[in-house]
Amino acid sequence: MFKLIFLGDSRVGKTCIINRYCNDSFNSNSEASMQIDSVQKSIENLGTLTIWDTLGQEQFRSLNRFYYKKTDACVIVVDVTQQNFRK
């Protein structure tokens, strides 16, 4: 089993990326996630990939660190169109 965690600010597209990869679907009008969620995807010759979708809202950031334990890799998602990112 391989554990992957997605990190980033709220509304940068973490859930959309995960849904596109796991379910081959995309919803451009999705709402901000209000709960930490995980999905599993079986990968041939590699085993099971567990993907954790964390909460990007500032008030939930302290909760996210509990999900870092035993994480094999992380994907940091940013929105390069945001003004504060370009500074």
C-alpha positions in Angstrom: 0.0 0.0 0.0 1.2 3.5 -0.9 -0.1 6.6 0.9 -0.3 9.9 -1.0 -1.5 13.2 0.5 -2.7 16.3 -1.3 -1.9 19.6 0.3 -2.7 23.2 -0.6 -4.9 26.2 0.1 -8.7 26.0 -0.1 -10.2 26.0 -3.6 -6.9 25.3 -5.5 -8.3 22.1 -7.0 -7.1 19.3 -4.9 -10.4 17.4 -5.0 -10.9 18.1 -8.7 -7.5 16.6 -9.5 -8.2 13.5 -7.3 -11.6 13.0 -8.9 -10.2 13.3 -12.4 -7.5 10.7 -11.7 -9.6 8.2 -9.7 -13.0 8.6 -11.3 -12.2 10.2 -14.7 -14.7 13.0 -13.9 -14.4 16.7 -13.6 -16.8 19.2 -12.0 -15.7 22.9 -12.5 -18.4 24.0 -10.0 -17.4 21.9 -7.1 -17.7 23.3 -3.6 -14.8 23.6 -1.1 -14.2 20.3 0.8 -15.5 20.3 4.4 -14.1 17.0 5.5 -10.9 15.1 5.0 -11.5 12.3 2.6 -9.6 9.4 1.2 -10.0 7.2 -1.9 -8.2 4.1 -3.0 -7.1 3.1 -6.4 -5.6 -0.2 -7.4 -2.6 0.1 -9.7 -1.5 -2.9 -11.7 1.8 -4.3 -10.6 2.2 -1.8 -7.8 -0.7 -2.5 -5.4 -3.1 0.0 -3.7 -2.7 3.7 -3.7 -4.5 5.6 -0.9 -5.0 9.2 -1.7 -5.9 11.7 1.1 -7.6 14.9 0.3 -6.9 17.4 3.1 -8.8 20.6 4.0 -7.2 23.8 2.8 -9.0 26.2 5.1 -6.7 27.9 7.6 -8.8 26.8 10.7 -8.3 23.1 9.7 -4.6 23.1 9.0 -3.7 21.9 12.5 -5.8 18.8 11.9 -4.0 17.9 8.6 -0.7 17.1 10.4 -2.3 14.0 11.9 -2.8 12.6 8.4 0.9 13.1 7.5 2.0 10.1 9.6 3.3 7.2 7.4 2.8 9.2 4.2 4.9 8.0 1.3 4.6 11.2 -0.8 2.7 14.4 -1.1 1.4 16.6 -3.9 1.4 20.3 -3.2 -1.3 22.0 -5.2 -1.2 25.8 -5.9 -3.3 28.2 -8.0 -0.8 30.2 -10.0 -3.5 32.6 -11.1 -3.9 34.0 -7.5 -2.4 37.4 -7.0 -0.7 36.5 -3.7 1.1 33.5 -5.4 2.7 35.7 -8.0 4.5 38.0 -5.4 
